[in-house]
Amino acid sequence: GLAHVCGINSESFYTGKGFPNDFDAQLKRGVAALEASKIEMAFALGAPLRDVLTAIRSLVLKGCNSIVVDYVQVIQPDDGRMDRAEFVAHAANKCKRECQQAGVSITLCSQLARPQRGSPFAEPQVTDLKETGDLENISEIIMLLWSAGDSETAPKLGKIAKVKWSPKRPR
C-alpha cells in the first residue's frame, strides 16, 4: 500500500535498492496520504515476532479494527529454535490469536511459490502457497491474487480459493 501511494516500486522496499532520489519526500507524502485515509502503519521489514505482536496491540489501542501483516514469511524468530516452516506457522498463529483476543480482523499476506506448470503467470492454486499446509489450516479465507504479466498495465486477477465457515465464525 505504501509503495502504491508513494509511486515507488514495491520491490525497492524489499531489496533496499532502486529508491528514487526524492525517496524521503515521496515517502512522507505517501505516509500522509495513508494517515489522511485513516490507515495506520507499523513498518518494520524482518521484525522479530515480539515486535510484530507489540505493533498489533498498539494499533488496536489506537482504534484499529483490521490488521494486515504483509508478508508473514519475513517475520523473524525471537530465538532460533524452530525451523523456518514451523516458525512461519507459529508466527501466523500468534498473530491470529492476538487479533481474535482483541476482536479485530486480520489479513495475513503470504508469498506464492512460482508455479512449475509452464507460465509464471499461470493461475495459482492453494498448493502454491509457501508453507501451505500450516497456513492453509489456520486460514478461514484464502484469496489468491496474481498478475497476468510483467508490465505495470498487465491485468491483476484474483479468486477465492477457500472459505471456512462455522457457527463460531460470523460471516
Phi, psi and omega in degrees: 000316180297317179300320181296311182286337177277337185078023180255138178302126183298333178299330179298323179295324182281324184265339184077012183234157174082019178286144178290163180300326181262035184306312183301316180294317179295320180296317179297318177297318180296315179296319178297320179295320178293316179297322177296333178270009181066033176254119178264147179230144170232097189257119175204090180298126178076024180290151174292154183306318181300324179289323178295316179295322176296318179296321178298312180300318181297316180295322178296319178296331177282355179105005180294135180243007176211126182248138174237122173255105183272109173085073182300335181291342181266000172295135183262147177290150175287335174216170186260032187272353180245149173287166189301310182297319179296319181293319180301316178296318179299313181297316179299316178297317180296317179296317180297314180298319179300316181289322178298317179296327180275350180074030178241156179279156177225141172239119176257121180264137183227156180271144174271146169284147178295129180301141179263013184250060175101240185292138175291352180254015178294154179300125182283161176239164179303326181293347177281346178295135174291146184052042191301318186302305182290318179294321179295320182297322182273349183282138175264329175222133173242120177244127180256129179238141179204165179256146180277000180185179183278336187287157178299332183266001179298141180301142175258129186240161178200159176206152173272118185260342181202138172223125180242109180247150173206167179301335180282342183251112178295148178280000000 
